[in-house]
Amino acid sequence: MVERIPWDQYFMAQSLLLSLRSTCTRLTVGATIVRDKRIIAGGYNGSVTGDAHCVDEGCYIIDGHCVRTIHAEMNAILQCAKFGVATENAEIYVTHFPCLPCTKMILQAGIKKIHYLEDYHNDPYALKLIEQAQVQCQKVTLDKSYFSQLHFGETNLDSSTEQPH
């Protein structure tokens, strides 16, 4: 019998999939915003719509940071703003711990829980702000055995056994 993937791992897997769209050459990040176990937005780090991509023209670095890139968390929150979707009491799943500016944005958006897969420059002030805001912050571990159930266009049914989709 096939075991269903737990919600936290399911939504984190969505963020990993989104990260595959990243146009950043330095770090690929994906973010998924969820409310009531439903995905309300997703984002990845990349250029502003209409601008050149780092993968095509290189990074635009100022003071050690690429200013061409919108972070995945910002991209997802801006999708909600663009389409009038409330983020109050939502959760966010991010492939990497959010930077300080993204942490501030997450808190101001009313998101109440941050799930992340990998530590990445975990800023002490960001951690303090998260604690002060009483926002839950949880590192998620992915169980790779769930992904072995994927069949990328291959069927695993023999011709004598037909199962409904």
CYANA upper distance limits for C-alpha pairs under 8 A (distance plus 0.5 A):
  2 VAL  CA    149 GLN  CA      8.37
  3 GLU  CA    146 TYR  CA      8.17
  4 ARG  CA    146 TYR  CA      8.28
  5 ILE  CA      9 GLN  CA      6.98
  5 ILE  CA     10 TYR  CA      6.50
  5 ILE  CA    146 TYR  CA      6.79
  6 PRO  CA     10 TYR  CA      6.58
  7 TRP  CA     11 PHE  CA      6.66
  7 TRP  CA     37 LYS  CA      8.13
  8 ASP  CA     12 MET  CA      6.65
  8 ASP  CA    115 HIS  CA      8.48
  8 ASP  CA    140 VAL  CA      7.57
  9 GLN  CA     13 ALA  CA      6.47
  9 GLN  CA    140 VAL  CA      7.60
  9 GLN  CA    141 THR  CA      7.78
  9 GLN  CA    142 LEU  CA      6.23
  9 GLN  CA    143 ASP  CA      8.20
 10 TYR  CA     14 GLN  CA      6.95
 11 PHE  CA     15 SER  CA      7.00
 11 PHE  CA     32 THR  CA      7.35
 11 PHE  CA     34 VAL  CA      8.50
 11 PHE  CA     93 TYR  CA      7.03
 12 MET  CA     16 LEU  CA      6.81
 12 MET  CA     32 THR  CA      8.05
 12 MET  CA     93 TYR  CA      6.14
 12 MET  CA     94 VAL  CA      7.45
 12 MET  CA     95 THR  CA      7.53
 12 MET  CA    115 HIS  CA      8.42
 12 MET  CA    116 TYR  CA      8.22
 12 MET  CA    117 LEU  CA      7.89
 12 MET  CA    140 VAL  CA      8.18
 12 MET  CA    142 LEU  CA      8.40
 13 ALA  CA     17 LEU  CA      6.69
 14 GLN  CA     18 LEU  CA      6.71
 14 GLN  CA     31 ALA  CA      8.50
 14 GLN  CA     32 THR  CA      7.29
 15 SER  CA     19 SER  CA      6.69
 15 SER  CA     29 VAL  CA      8.22
 15 SER  CA     30 GLY  CA      5.01
 15 SER  CA     31 ALA  CA      5.36
 15 SER  CA     32 THR  CA      5.95
 15 SER  CA     42 GLY  CA      7.92
 15 SER  CA     43 GLY  CA      8.48
 15 SER  CA     93 TYR  CA      7.02
 15 SER  CA     94 VAL  CA      6.68
 15 SER  CA     95 THR  CA      6.72
 16 LEU  CA     20 LEU  CA      7.38
 16 LEU  CA     29 VAL  CA      7.93
 16 LEU  CA     30 GLY  CA      6.26
 16 LEU  CA     31 ALA  CA      8.45
 16 LEU  CA     95 THR  CA      6.82
 17 LEU  CA     21 ARG  CA      8.23
 17 LEU  CA     30 GLY  CA      7.80
 18 LEU  CA     22 SER  CA      7.97
 18 LEU  CA     29 VAL  CA      8.18
 18 LEU  CA     30 GLY  CA      5.46
 18 LEU  CA     31 ALA  CA      7.57
 18 LEU  CA     42 GLY  CA      7.66
 18 LEU  CA     43 GLY  CA      7.07
 18 LEU  CA     44 TYR  CA      6.38
 19 SER  CA     28 THR  CA      5.91
 19 SER  CA     29 VAL  CA      5.22
 19 SER  CA     30 GLY  CA      4.56
 19 SER  CA     31 ALA  CA      8.19
 19 SER  CA     43 GLY  CA      8.47
 19 SER  CA     44 TYR  CA      5.92
 19 SER  CA     45 ASN  CA      7.94
 19 SER  CA     95 THR  CA      8.33
 20 LEU  CA     28 THR  CA      7.60
 20 LEU  CA     30 GLY  CA      8.31
 21 ARG  CA     44 TYR  CA      7.04
 22 SER  CA     28 THR  CA      5.97
 22 SER  CA     29 VAL  CA      7.25
 22 SER  CA     30 GLY  CA      8.17
 22 SER  CA     44 TYR  CA      5.96
 22 SER  CA     45 ASN  CA      5.71
 22 SER  CA     46 GLY  CA      5.98
 23 THR  CA     28 THR  CA      8.11
 23 THR  CA     45 ASN  CA      7.22
 23 THR  CA     46 GLY  CA      5.34
 23 THR  CA     47 SER  CA      7.60
 23 THR  CA     53 HIS  CA      6.41
 23 THR  CA     54 CYS  CA      6.44
 23 THR  CA     55 VAL  CA      6.00
 24 CYS  CA     28 THR  CA      6.63
 24 CYS  CA     45 ASN  CA      6.94
 24 CYS  CA     46 GLY  CA      6.20
 24 CYS  CA     53 HIS  CA      7.98
 24 CYS  CA     54 CYS  CA      6.03
 24 CYS  CA     55 VAL  CA      6.72
 24 CYS  CA     59 CYS  CA      8.18
 24 CYS  CA     69 THR  CA      7.57
 25 THR  CA     54 CYS  CA      6.86
 25 THR  CA     55 VAL  CA      6.40
 25 THR  CA     58 GLY  CA      8.26
 25 THR  CA     59 CYS  CA      8.00
 28 THR  CA     44 TYR  CA      8.06
 28 THR  CA     45 ASN  CA      7.17
 29 VAL  CA     44 TYR  CA      6.12
 29 VAL  CA     45 ASN  CA      6.28
 29 VAL  CA     71 HIS  CA      8.13
 29 VAL  CA     72 ALA  CA      6.48
 29 VAL  CA     94 VAL  CA      7.70
 29 VAL  CA     95 THR  CA      6.16
 29 VAL  CA     96 HIS  CA      7.10
 30 GLY  CA     42 GLY  CA      7.99
 30 GLY  CA     43 GLY  CA      6.31
 30 GLY  CA     44 TYR  CA      4.89
 30 GLY  CA     45 ASN  CA      7.34
 30 GLY  CA     72 ALA  CA      5.86
 30 GLY  CA     73 GLU  CA      8.08
 30 GLY  CA     94 VAL  CA      6.32
 30 GLY  CA     95 THR  CA      6.15
 31 ALA  CA     42 GLY  CA      6.05
 31 ALA  CA     43 GLY  CA      5.70
 31 ALA  CA     44 TYR  CA      6.70
 31 ALA  CA     72 ALA  CA      5.90
 31 ALA  CA     73 GLU  CA      6.03
 31 ALA  CA     76 ALA  CA      7.06
 31 ALA  CA     92 ILE  CA      7.23
 31 ALA  CA     93 TYR  CA      5.94
 31 ALA  CA     94 VAL  CA      4.88
 31 ALA  CA     95 THR  CA      7.13
 32 THR  CA     39 ILE  CA      7.35
 32 THR  CA     40 ILE  CA      8.25
 32 THR  CA     41 ALA  CA      6.38
 32 THR  CA     42 GLY  CA      4.86
 32 THR  CA     43 GLY  CA      7.06
 32 THR  CA     73 GLU  CA      8.43
 32 THR  CA     76 ALA  CA      7.33
 32 THR  CA     92 ILE  CA      6.12
 32 THR  CA     93 TYR  CA      5.59
 32 THR  CA     94 VAL  CA      7.12
 33 ILE  CA     39 ILE  CA      6.41
 33 ILE  CA     40 ILE  CA      6.18
 33 ILE  CA     41 ALA  CA      5.66
 33 ILE  CA     42 GLY  CA      6.62
 33 ILE  CA     76 ALA  CA      7.35
 33 ILE  CA     77 ILE  CA      8.31
 33 ILE  CA     87 THR  CA      8.41
 33 ILE  CA     90 ALA  CA      7.21
 33 ILE  CA     91 GLU  CA      6.20
 33 ILE  CA     92 ILE  CA      4.93
 33 ILE  CA     93 TYR  CA      6.91
 34 VAL  CA     38 ARG  CA      5.81
 34 VAL  CA     39 ILE  CA      4.94
 34 VAL  CA     40 ILE  CA      6.01
 34 VAL  CA     41 ALA  CA      7.73
 34 VAL  CA     90 ALA  CA      6.13
 34 VAL  CA     91 GLU  CA      5.66
 34 VAL  CA     92 ILE  CA      6.65
 34 VAL  CA     93 TYR  CA      8.39
 35 ARG  CA     39 ILE  CA      7.07
 35 ARG  CA     40 ILE  CA      7.22
 35 ARG  CA     87 THR  CA      8.19
 35 ARG  CA     89 ASN  CA      7.71
 35 ARG  CA     90 ALA  CA      5.08
 35 ARG  CA     91 GLU  CA      6.75
 36 ASP  CA     90 ALA  CA      8.09
 40 ILE  CA     80 CYS  CA      7.89
 40 ILE  CA     85 VAL  CA      7.85
 41 ALA  CA     76 ALA  CA      5.96
 41 ALA  CA     77 ILE  CA      7.90
 41 ALA  CA     79 GLN  CA      6.86
 41 ALA  CA     80 CYS  CA      6.83
 42 GLY  CA     72 ALA  CA      8.39
 42 GLY  CA     75 ASN  CA      7.97
 42 GLY  CA     76 ALA  CA      5.25
 42 GLY  CA     79 GLN  CA      8.08
 43 GLY  CA     72 ALA  CA      5.24
 43 GLY  CA     73 GLU  CA      6.94
 43 GLY  CA     74 MET  CA      8.12
 43 GLY  CA     75 ASN  CA      5.41
 43 GLY  CA     76 ALA  CA      4.82
 43 GLY  CA     79 GLN  CA      8.35
 44 TYR  CA     71 HIS  CA      7.11
 44 TYR  CA     72 ALA  CA      4.39
 44 TYR  CA     73 GLU  CA      7.87
 44 TYR  CA     75 ASN  CA      7.01
 44 TYR  CA     76 ALA  CA      8.05
 45 ASN  CA     69 THR  CA      6.67
 45 ASN  CA     70 ILE  CA      5.90
 45 ASN  CA     71 HIS  CA      4.92
 45 ASN  CA     72 ALA  CA      4.85
 45 ASN  CA     75 ASN  CA      7.70
 46 GLY  CA     53 HIS  CA      7.41
 46 GLY  CA     54 CYS  CA      8.21
 46 GLY  CA     68 ARG  CA      8.07
 46 GLY  CA     69 THR  CA      5.34
 46 GLY  CA     70 ILE  CA      5.95
 46 GLY  CA     71 HIS  CA      7.37
 46 GLY  CA     72 ALA  CA      8.14
 47 SER  CA     51 ASP  CA      6.54
 47 SER  CA     52 ALA  CA      7.22
 47 SER  CA     53 HIS  CA      6.07
 47 SER  CA     54 CYS  CA      7.92
 47 SER  CA     68 ARG  CA      6.04
 47 SER  CA     69 THR  CA      5.20
 47 SER  CA     70 ILE  CA      6.39
 48 VAL  CA     68 ARG  CA      7.75
 48 VAL  CA     69 THR  CA      7.54
 48 VAL  CA     70 ILE  CA      7.12
 52 ALA  CA     56 ASP  CA      7.40
 52 ALA  CA     57 GLU  CA      7.11
 53 HIS  CA     57 GLU  CA      6.66
 53 HIS  CA     58 GLY  CA      7.80
 53 HIS  CA     59 CYS  CA      8.49
 53 HIS  CA     68 ARG  CA      8.33
 54 CYS  CA     58 GLY  CA      4.77
 54 CYS  CA     59 CYS  CA      5.27
 54 CYS  CA     60 TYR  CA      8.04
 54 CYS  CA     68 ARG  CA      8.00
 54 CYS  CA     69 THR  CA      8.48
 55 VAL  CA     59 CYS  CA      8.31
 59 CYS  CA     66 CYS  CA      6.25
 59 CYS  CA     67 VAL  CA      8.48
 59 CYS  CA     68 ARG  CA      7.39
 60 TYR  CA     65 HIS  CA      8.43
 60 TYR  CA     66 CYS  CA      5.63
 60 TYR  CA     67 VAL  CA      6.38
 60 TYR  CA     68 ARG  CA      6.22
 61 ILE  CA     65 HIS  CA      5.66
 61 ILE  CA     66 CYS  CA      4.83
 61 ILE  CA     67 VAL  CA      6.66
 61 ILE  CA     68 ARG  CA      8.46
 62 ILE  CA     66 CYS  CA      6.85
 62 ILE  CA     67 VAL  CA      7.14
 70 ILE  CA     74 MET  CA      6.99
 70 ILE  CA     75 ASN  CA      6.83
 71 HIS  CA     75 ASN  CA      6.63
 71 HIS  CA    102 CYS  CA      8.09
 72 ALA  CA     76 ALA  CA      6.71
 72 ALA  CA     94 VAL  CA      8.38
 73 GLU  CA     77 ILE  CA      6.72
 73 GLU  CA     94 VAL  CA      7.77
 73 GLU  CA     98 PRO  CA      8.11
 73 GLU  CA    102 CYS  CA      6.80
 73 GLU  CA    106 ILE  CA      8.07
 74 MET  CA     78 LEU  CA      6.42
 74 MET  CA    102 CYS  CA      6.97
 74 MET  CA    105 MET  CA      7.81
 75 ASN  CA     79 GLN  CA      6.71
 76 ALA  CA     80 CYS  CA      7.08
 77 ILE  CA     81 ALA  CA      6.90
 77 ILE  CA     87 THR  CA      8.16
 77 ILE  CA    106 ILE  CA      8.33
 77 ILE  CA    109 ALA  CA      8.07
 78 LEU  CA     82 LYS  CA      6.45
 79 GLN  CA     83 PHE  CA      6.74
 80 CYS  CA     84 GLY  CA      6.26
 80 CYS  CA     85 VAL  CA      5.12
 80 CYS  CA     86 ALA  CA      7.14
 80 CYS  CA     87 THR  CA      7.64
 81 ALA  CA     85 VAL  CA      6.74
 81 ALA  CA     86 ALA  CA      8.15
 87 THR  CA    109 ALA  CA      6.42
 87 THR  CA    110 GLY  CA      6.59
 87 THR  CA    111 ILE  CA      6.56
 88 GLU  CA    109 ALA  CA      6.89
 88 GLU  CA    110 GLY  CA      4.85
 88 GLU  CA    111 ILE  CA      6.11
 88 GLU  CA    112 LYS  CA      8.12
 89 ASN  CA    110 GLY  CA      6.27
 89 ASN  CA    111 ILE  CA      5.56
 89 ASN  CA    112 LYS  CA      5.62
 89 ASN  CA    113 LYS  CA      8.44
 90 ALA  CA    110 GLY  CA      7.71
 90 ALA  CA    111 ILE  CA      5.26
 90 ALA  CA    112 LYS  CA      6.44
 90 ALA  CA    113 LYS  CA      7.56
 91 GLU  CA    111 ILE  CA      6.05
 91 GLU  CA    112 LYS  CA      6.36
 91 GLU  CA    113 LYS  CA      5.20
 91 GLU  CA    114 ILE  CA      6.46
 91 GLU  CA    115 HIS  CA      8.08
 92 ILE  CA    111 ILE  CA      7.56
 92 ILE  CA    113 LYS  CA      6.90
 92 ILE  CA    114 ILE  CA      5.62
 92 ILE  CA    115 HIS  CA      6.59
 93 TYR  CA    114 ILE  CA      6.70
 93 TYR  CA    115 HIS  CA      5.18
 93 TYR  CA    116 TYR  CA      6.27
 94 VAL  CA     98 PRO  CA      7.89
 94 VAL  CA    114 ILE  CA      8.09
 94 VAL  CA    115 HIS  CA      6.68
 94 VAL  CA    116 TYR  CA      5.28
 94 VAL  CA    117 LEU  CA      7.21
 95 THR  CA    116 TYR  CA      5.90
 95 THR  CA    117 LEU  CA      5.38
 95 THR  CA    118 GLU  CA      6.63
 96 HIS  CA    116 TYR  CA      6.03
 96 HIS  CA    117 LEU  CA      6.20
 96 HIS  CA    118 GLU  CA      5.20
 96 HIS  CA    119 ASP  CA      6.38
 96 HIS  CA    120 TYR  CA      6.34
 97 PHE  CA    116 TYR  CA      6.05
 97 PHE  CA    117 LEU  CA      7.84
 97 PHE  CA    118 GLU  CA      6.71
 97 PHE  CA    119 ASP  CA      5.76
 97 PHE  CA    120 TYR  CA      5.86
 97 PHE  CA    121 HIS  CA      7.99
 97 PHE  CA    122 ASN  CA      6.76
 98 PRO  CA    102 CYS  CA      6.19
 98 PRO  CA    103 THR  CA      6.16
 98 PRO  CA    120 TYR  CA      8.13
 98 PRO  CA    122 ASN  CA      7.97
 99 CYS  CA    103 THR  CA      6.53
 99 CYS  CA    121 HIS  CA      7.85
 99 CYS  CA    122 ASN  CA      7.65
 99 CYS  CA    123 ASP  CA      7.33
 99 CYS  CA    126 ALA  CA      7.86
100 LEU  CA    104 LYS  CA      6.78
100 LEU  CA    123 ASP  CA      6.90
100 LEU  CA    125 TYR  CA      7.82
100 LEU  CA    126 ALA  CA      5.68
101 PRO  CA    105 MET  CA      6.81
102 CYS  CA    106 ILE  CA      6.54
103 THR  CA    107 LEU  CA      6.72
103 THR  CA    126 ALA  CA      6.60
103 THR  CA    130 ILE  CA      8.09
104 LYS  CA    108 GLN  CA      6.62
104 LYS  CA    126 ALA  CA      8.05
104 LYS  CA    129 LEU  CA      8.25
105 MET  CA    109 ALA  CA      6.52
106 ILE  CA    110 GLY  CA      7.21
106 ILE  CA    111 ILE  CA      6.23
107 LEU  CA    111 ILE  CA      6.33
107 LEU  CA    112 LYS  CA      7.98
107 LEU  CA    130 ILE  CA      7.90
107 LEU  CA    133 ALA  CA      7.77
107 LEU  CA    135 VAL  CA      8.30
111 ILE  CA    135 VAL  CA      8.16
112 LYS  CA    134 GLN  CA      8.31
112 LYS  CA    135 VAL  CA      5.38
112 LYS  CA    136 GLN  CA      6.89
113 LYS  CA    135 VAL  CA      5.93
113 LYS  CA    136 GLN  CA      5.10
113 LYS  CA    137 CYS  CA      6.28
113 LYS  CA    138 GLN  CA      8.30
114 ILE  CA    135 VAL  CA      7.85
114 ILE  CA    136 GLN  CA      6.66
114 ILE  CA    137 CYS  CA      5.17
114 ILE  CA    138 GLN  CA      6.75
115 HIS  CA    137 CYS  CA      6.40
115 HIS  CA    138 GLN  CA      5.36
115 HIS  CA    139 LYS  CA      6.18
115 HIS  CA    140 VAL  CA      6.77
116 TYR  CA    137 CYS  CA      8.38
116 TYR  CA    138 GLN  CA      6.94
116 TYR  CA    139 LYS  CA      5.46
116 TYR  CA    140 VAL  CA      6.32
117 LEU  CA    139 LYS  CA      6.14
117 LEU  CA    140 VAL  CA      5.62
117 LEU  CA    141 THR  CA      6.93
117 LEU  CA    142 LEU  CA      8.45
118 GLU  CA    139 LYS  CA      7.84
122 ASN  CA    126 ALA  CA      7.87
122 ASN  CA    127 LEU  CA      7.84
123 ASP  CA    127 LEU  CA      6.88
124 PRO  CA    128 LYS  CA      6.73
125 TYR  CA    129 LEU  CA      6.65
126 ALA  CA    130 ILE  CA      6.68
127 LEU  CA    131 GLU  CA      6.73
128 LYS  CA    132 GLN  CA      6.59
129 LEU  CA    133 ALA  CA      6.58
130 ILE  CA    134 GLN  CA      6.73
130 ILE  CA    135 VAL  CA      5.89
130 ILE  CA    136 GLN  CA      7.92
130 ILE  CA    137 CYS  CA      8.01
131 GLU  CA    135 VAL  CA      6.72
131 GLU  CA    136 GLN  CA      8.20
143 ASP  CA    147 PHE  CA      8.45
144 LYS  CA    148 SER  CA      7.42
145 SER  CA    149 GLN  CA      7.86
146 TYR  CA    150 LEU  CA      8.33
151 HIS  CA    155 THR  CA      7.15
151 HIS  CA    156 ASN  CA      8.04
157 LEU  CA    161 THR  CA      6.93
157 LEU  CA    162 GLU  CA      7.40
157 LEU  CA    163 GLN  CA      8.39
158 ASP  CA    162 GLU  CA      8.16
